[in-house]
Amino acid sequence: MIWIDVATPKYAMFFSIMIDELQKRGHEVLVTTRYAPNYTEAKEILELQKIPHIVLGEYGGASLLEKFEARIFRQKEILDLFKARGVPKVLICGAVVDSVQVAYGIGIPVVNIYDTPAFTTPKDEACPKELTAVARLTLPFSKLFFYPFIFPKELILRFALDEEQIIPYPFIDVALWINNIKKDSKNDFRIRYGLDISKPTILVREEEYKAHYVKEQIPTIYEVIPLLKKEIDANIVIMPRYEKERLKNDFGNIATILEEKLKPEEFYPFIDLFIGGGGTMNLESVCYGIPTISTRSIWLVHDQYLVQNNLMFWSQDCNEILKIAKENLGKMIDSKSYFVRGECNFDAIINRIEKDILC
């Protein structure tokens, strides 16, 4: 039995593709995730993809104390599950602290597939030095660690792994699902929400401000929404991160607040500008070719890669964001060659896991 633990929306998309490939090869797969009233998206995506899963524990909230307490509770639930169903042969995850440390502690080989190991800066040319907390707590326990081609090997070797344990793959994760999207009017979310499809559409996504790596909730993305409404004749749509009702109270009279989780094919083909405070959706938007403005409060390697290659704008100044929005609304970009440098599938990754662990 292969255990896949899904902790975030991005990895719900990523592993949904891998799970299908593993099952086609005859492997039994156990999928677990976490859920909380204000942290629903990972579970919702698994449901959209019709992937059977077990909910164990929940998101721990904003404080480190709450996170650690939730981690202990979730680890106990994982152990109880294994007592009932048996111990898996391997754990595959995106550097999930709860599951990695349980797996290592009871002798399950750990396979991490992860793309957020270090902080960087816009102009930093050297190998990033500041490692993320999650990476420190998970990657050193890896039997195998797979990572996107844009990361320097010397960064990955800082996690006390041997060279034969680290394997780059020739694509950026989001290309797995974004490059397969075909525009189809029957999927158009604007029609479902009663928006004027003759107008351009701007989609706004909050930062993951409860994440361990976000030091403070930057107000820029909220302050720019009224300016966009005033200055640009467009549909303004907000995709919530945690709290829909707060956004409805604050912006319901000038913007459309999405009620449910949408599939990528239901919105990316129908938006003309994306303003995002997070990481994965910024990558998805750029990969699809949408002009994208990041307001993110931190810089990770992906952010640096996109900005240095002139694929994404970054600003925390409302007037500058408004100017960029006016100048780039609807101007699609060709970004595919920056996201894929070889085979964009799981074949090589699964082959290596089968050879080294499942043989």
Secondary structure, 3 states (H helix, E strand, C coil): CEEEEECCHHHHHHHHHHHHHHHHCCCCEEEEECCECCECHHHHHHHHCCCCCEECCCCCCCCHHHHHHHHHHHHHHHHHHHHHHCCCCEEEECCCHHHHHHHHHCCCCEEEECCCCEECCCCCCCCCCEECHHHHHHHHHCCEEEEECCCCHHHHHHHCCCHHHEEEECECCCHHHHCCCCCCHHHCHHHHCCCCCCCCEEEEECCCCCCCCCCCCCCHHHHHHHHHHHHCCCEEEEECCCCHHHHHHHHCCCCEECCCCCCHHHHHHHCCEEEECCCHHHHHHHHHCCCEEECCCCCEHHHHHHHHCCCCEECCCHHHHHHHHHHHCCCCCCCHHHHECCCCCCHHHHHHHHHHHHC
